């Protein structure tokens, strides 16, 4: 793990963003953040760092993983990546958009057959009142919407 930290930062420092993206694939957002900023190269030129973060984040499929990544990276647009074009807008959009995506995914899941299966299984691990409470929570969240 220690070698990956140095290598990821060095790849981005050399502008080898594609290789850095490939190297980062199996790692958690926290590990990627730690490795990305370990070399300090962002202090000299944050442009390839901004490109890396943007492309890496956009490539994450899971709304939960994107939210975790946003938790680790959004603030970097106020610090390490502050000189990237539109940094504050990018960071704010990452921080809020990821949470909106999670809420949409969560409410869709709660209102789908996912929980109903636990209610209709032979052992009924999820009782009717609990299922309805989860659905009501999802409807409440949907009704609130998300700020823009």
C-alpha positions as CSV (number, residue, x, y, z in Angstrom):
1,X,0.0,0.0,0.0
2,X,2.8,2.5,0.8
3,X,4.3,2.1,-2.7
4,X,0.9,2.8,-4.3
5,X,0.7,6.1,-2.4
6,X,4.0,7.4,-3.9
7,X,3.3,6.0,-7.3
8,X,-0.2,7.5,-7.7
9,X,1.1,11.0,-6.8
10,X,4.1,10.6,-9.1
11,X,1.9,9.5,-12.0
12,X,-0.3,12.5,-11.7
13,X,2.8,14.8,-11.2
14,X,4.1,13.5,-14.6
15,X,0.6,14.1,-16.2
16,X,0.1,10.4,-16.6
17,X,-3.6,10.7,-15.6
18,X,-4.8,7.6,-17.5
19,X,-2.3,5.4,-15.8
20,X,-3.1,7.0,-12.4
21,X,-6.8,6.3,-13.0
22,X,-6.1,2.7,-13.7
23,X,-3.9,2.4,-10.6
24,X,-6.5,4.0,-8.4
25,X,-9.4,1.7,-9.5
26,X,-9.2,-0.9,-6.6
27,X,-8.8,1.7,-3.8
28,X,-11.2,3.4,-1.5
29,X,-11.8,7.1,-1.9
30,X,-9.8,7.8,1.3
31,X,-6.8,5.8,0.0
32,X,-7.0,7.6,-3.3
33,X,-7.1,11.0,-1.6
34,X,-4.2,10.1,0.7
35,X,-2.1,8.8,-2.3
36,X,-3.0,11.7,-4.6
37,X,-1.8,14.4,-2.3
38,X,1.1,12.5,-0.6
39,X,3.8,13.9,-2.9
40,X,2.8,17.5,-2.6
41,X,3.0,18.0,-6.4
42,X,-0.4,19.8,-6.4
43,X,1.4,22.8,-4.8
44,X,3.4,23.3,-8.0
45,X,0.7,22.5,-10.5
46,X,-2.8,21.3,-9.5
47,X,-4.1,21.1,-13.1
48,X,-3.4,17.4,-13.6
49,X,-4.8,16.7,-10.1
50,X,-8.0,18.5,-10.9
51,X,-8.2,16.4,-14.1
52,X,-7.6,13.2,-12.2
53,X,-10.2,13.9,-9.5
54,X,-12.8,14.9,-12.1
55,X,-12.3,11.9,-14.3
56,X,-12.0,9.5,-11.4
57,X,-15.1,10.8,-9.7
58,X,-17.1,10.8,-12.9
59,X,-16.1,7.1,-13.4
60,X,-17.6,5.9,-10.1
61,X,-20.8,4.0,-10.7
62,X,-22.3,3.7,-7.2
63,X,-24.1,6.7,-5.7
64,X,-22.8,5.6,-2.3
65,X,-19.2,5.4,-3.5
66,X,-19.6,8.8,-5.2
67,X,-20.9,10.3,-1.9
68,X,-18.0,8.8,0.0
69,X,-15.6,10.2,-2.6
70,X,-17.3,13.6,-2.4
71,X,-16.8,13.5,1.4
72,X,-13.1,13.0,0.9
73,X,-12.6,15.3,-2.1
74,X,-15.1,18.2,-2.2
75,X,-13.2,20.2,0.4
76,X,-10.0,19.8,-1.6
77,X,-11.4,22.4,-4.1
78,X,-11.1,24.9,-1.2
79,X,-7.5,23.8,-0.4
80,X,-5.3,21.6,-2.5
81,X,-7.2,22.2,-5.8
82,X,-8.3,25.8,-5.1
83,X,-6.6,27.1,-8.2
84,X,-8.3,24.7,-10.5
85,X,-10.8,26.5,-12.8
86,X,-14.2,27.0,-11.1
87,X,-12.9,25.1,-8.1
88,X,-15.5,26.3,-5.6
89,X,-18.3,25.5,-8.0
90,X,-16.9,22.1,-8.8
91,X,-16.5,21.3,-5.1
92,X,-19.9,22.5,-4.1
93,X,-21.6,20.6,-6.9
94,X,-19.7,17.5,-5.9
95,X,-20.7,17.9,-2.2
96,X,-24.4,18.5,-2.9
97,X,-24.9,16.5,-6.1
98,X,-23.6,13.3,-4.5
99,X,-26.0,13.6,-1.6
100,X,-28.9,14.3,-4.0
101,X,-27.9,11.2,-5.9
102,X,-27.9,9.1,-2.8
103,X,-31.3,10.3,-1.7
104,X,-32.8,9.5,-5.1
105,X,-31.2,6.1,-5.2
106,X,-32.2,5.4,-1.6
107,X,-35.9,6.4,-2.1
108,X,-36.1,4.4,-5.3
109,X,-34.7,1.4,-3.5
110,X,-37.0,1.8,-0.5
111,X,-40.1,2.0,-2.7
112,X,-39.0,-0.9,-4.9
113,X,-39.4,-4.6,-4.4
114,X,-36.1,-4.7,-2.4
115,X,-37.7,-4.4,1.0
116,X,-41.0,-6.1,0.0
117,X,-39.1,-9.4,-0.5
118,X,-38.1,-9.3,3.2
119,X,-41.7,-8.8,4.1
120,X,-43.1,-11.6,2.0
121,X,-40.4,-14.2,2.8
122,X,-41.6,-17.2,4.9
123,X,-39.9,-16.0,8.1
124,X,-41.1,-12.4,7.6
125,X,-38.0,-10.7,9.0
126,X,-39.6,-7.3,8.0
127,X,-43.1,-6.9,9.4
128,X,-45.8,-5.0,7.6
129,X,-45.6,-1.9,9.9
130,X,-41.9,-1.7,9.4
131,X,-42.2,-2.0,5.6
132,X,-44.8,0.8,5.6
133,X,-42.7,3.0,7.8
134,X,-39.7,2.6,5.4
135,X,-42.0,3.4,2.4
136,X,-43.4,6.4,4.2
137,X,-39.9,7.7,4.9
138,X,-39.1,7.3,1.3
139,X,-42.2,9.2,0.2
140,X,-41.4,12.0,2.7
141,X,-37.9,12.3,1.4
142,X,-39.2,12.4,-2.2
143,X,-41.7,15.0,-1.2
144,X,-39.1,17.3,0.2
145,X,-37.0,17.2,-3.0
146,X,-33.4,18.5,-3.0
147,X,-32.3,22.1,-3.1
148,X,-30.6,23.3,-6.3
